[in-house]
Amino acid sequence: MKINRIINRRRTPLLLALAAVTAGAQGELRAAQLEEVVVTAQKREQSLQGTPVAVSAFTAATIENQRIQDLSNLAEFTPNMTFDTTAPVSGLSSGAVVFIRGIGQTDFSLTTDPGVGTYIDGVYSSRSVGGVMDVLDVERIEVLRGPQGTLFGRNTIGGAISITSRRPGEEFAGDVSVTAGSDDRLDFRGAVDLPITDALRTNFALSYKSQDGYVDRELVGDELGDEDKVSLRFAADYDVSDTLNAYFTYDYTRIDEQSAASVLAGITSGVGTSTYSYNEVFVPANNPPEGLFDDRFLGDDDDKSYATGPTGTELDIWGTALTLSWSTEYMEIKSTTAWRSTEGEFFRDPDNSPIAITHTSNPDYEHEQFSQEFQFTGAAFEERLQYVAGLYFFEEEGTDNVFVPIYGEVPTPGSGFAIPLYINNFADVENSSEAAYLQGTYSVTDALGITLGVRYTRDDKEFDYLQFVSTDPEGQMPAVSLVGDGPGSAEDDFSKTTYKAGLEYSFGDDNLLYLSYSEGFKSGGFNIRYVVPRPEPLPFDPEEVDAWEIGLKWQGLDNRVRANLAAFFTDYTDVQVTLFETGGGPLTQNAGEAEVQGIELELTALIGERLTLGLAAGYTDAEYTEINLPTTDITQPIGTDTELPNTPEFTYSINAEYGFDLGGGELVLRANYFYSDDVQNDAQNSVFLFQDSYYLLNASVTYTGASQNWDLVVYADNLTDERFITSGDSNFGLGFHEANYNPPREYGVTARYRF
């Protein structure tokens, strides 16, 4: 079997960890036990071990101990998950690109939906811009792997990230922490519970994070990849009566940073315009002082860029929600009304040179969304049937205007006359979605249960556009329309009924065997940006998945060992990928059909009195089974031997924690080793973005005082200073290749006080 070959090839650290867990678990067992983890993966509170879904659950203690600072860190502890912090062709310092089990989306545009949904206290956040969320005052984070098409709905065909914030406490209490570290890192975090009355409780939380960048723009004197972010959160929890509760939340984030850290990874002969035109036509005709666009601008290392164009990310993000929960004798009725908004600007200089081969500017990004959900949960037939039903309404509108200076040949390619051109893409979108869902689990016996679920979804999408190219940066000179004859609009609707069915068999309090079939659906849409003229906007179709999963959840040896195993097979239809057309523009298209299968294991063990070991391992075998004919000319054709992007074949992490008693205080040593197999960072499988296998090693030492109300943490991330490509874009049409790298080694100290 293929997985045996993979494990044998990398067996040493993985099998040593498994041997240690097994040997320790068979030794003398003490009274300490693993704590029960409660999740809401099925929209009701259940034990993790009793939930027939592949879930990685992170409690508040785990988040603090593993130093999970934002959502991207979850990928180091979750099987078969990748989380890039910048979206290709954006320059965003906070542009979430999430893949689970080989399914996700790299395009950040308003007309393209993510493949992994993010939910904040049950509220769906629909866009990847600003999606690298700070983990602030969180009670629990759940990563649900596999399609969640019935209970969570559209755009969760890869999975879902569900964030549960900490509710206000009943007594005055709080905590503060300060972190200082390498590259002038300075962080502050604080939270406080302020009960007003017994019935009305509030809390406030604040986070400030600052650190210098790590890619030097040598000709300008600044650095890419810095951090400058402020986040705050307020919550009010009000018991209106014994049966009615009102829960209000507000969150705000301000990001004012440089662009994502990028370097020039390669130069090739452009197709059509740009590099070829610039070097062969513009340089001889105009004799610019910068000279040719060539290998001089490749960085000497991973931390140098010769870019001089505009860069930066400025975003203001806020959200608010009101949840009303009414408990009756027969059911709980919940209404969640929410708004979220993101606005700002972001820029990038992708050729990483002082020459304006091309720049991208998104100076007018705006997005607003409104959602309303009614949810009904309860039990029937002497509580043998547990059910969840709901109605969901969603609306969003947004603007994303893109301006791109580019060297091209005028009036036509081959004319021998090249001057700067200016591409202007004006885009507005209005989308809406409605859904109704029902899912229930019926206990045939005390041990055997059957789950059935259904959801109907309808999406309506409208795209208003004005796309043209001009020889004037303000667009005042005579322009050539890129789409149709000028301003226009396109609209379409997409609907789908998705199903879920499952069998669950419980043997013991914390042991479960389950088999499930589930479906997922993600809408189609329209491409938002163009470089080459076309008669109308280029659409793409919805993508769908049908997935089978079999899982085993086991906890034993006096509740000191927990093991969760899942195997899955997914039929993936009309895969949406981003490819570059010959003129140099990125376009989302349906690549074809694929099959994805794999295995996941999560293991936690308490060994002796002081040692805790954890393992999270994932194997994914993903391949195209059919390739569709392209709807436009692309620079790098793909075939059935092309690998799916952001899908390493094998990943695992090993966590170890060892504690000492020191005169009433406690010293805890923690280490995390993460390994990733080779990964293709784009759908084209560009050689410039291919990343060999790599590993990360993080470690920390925590001392907790005898009073248990203060900690001192010394940490080091990426101890071996491993460098690898996390994202990027390979534009064969324009002839440059841009790569984003992970940060170098970091170290620092955190002081934390609880009151």
Disulfide bonds with the S-S distance in Angstrom:
none
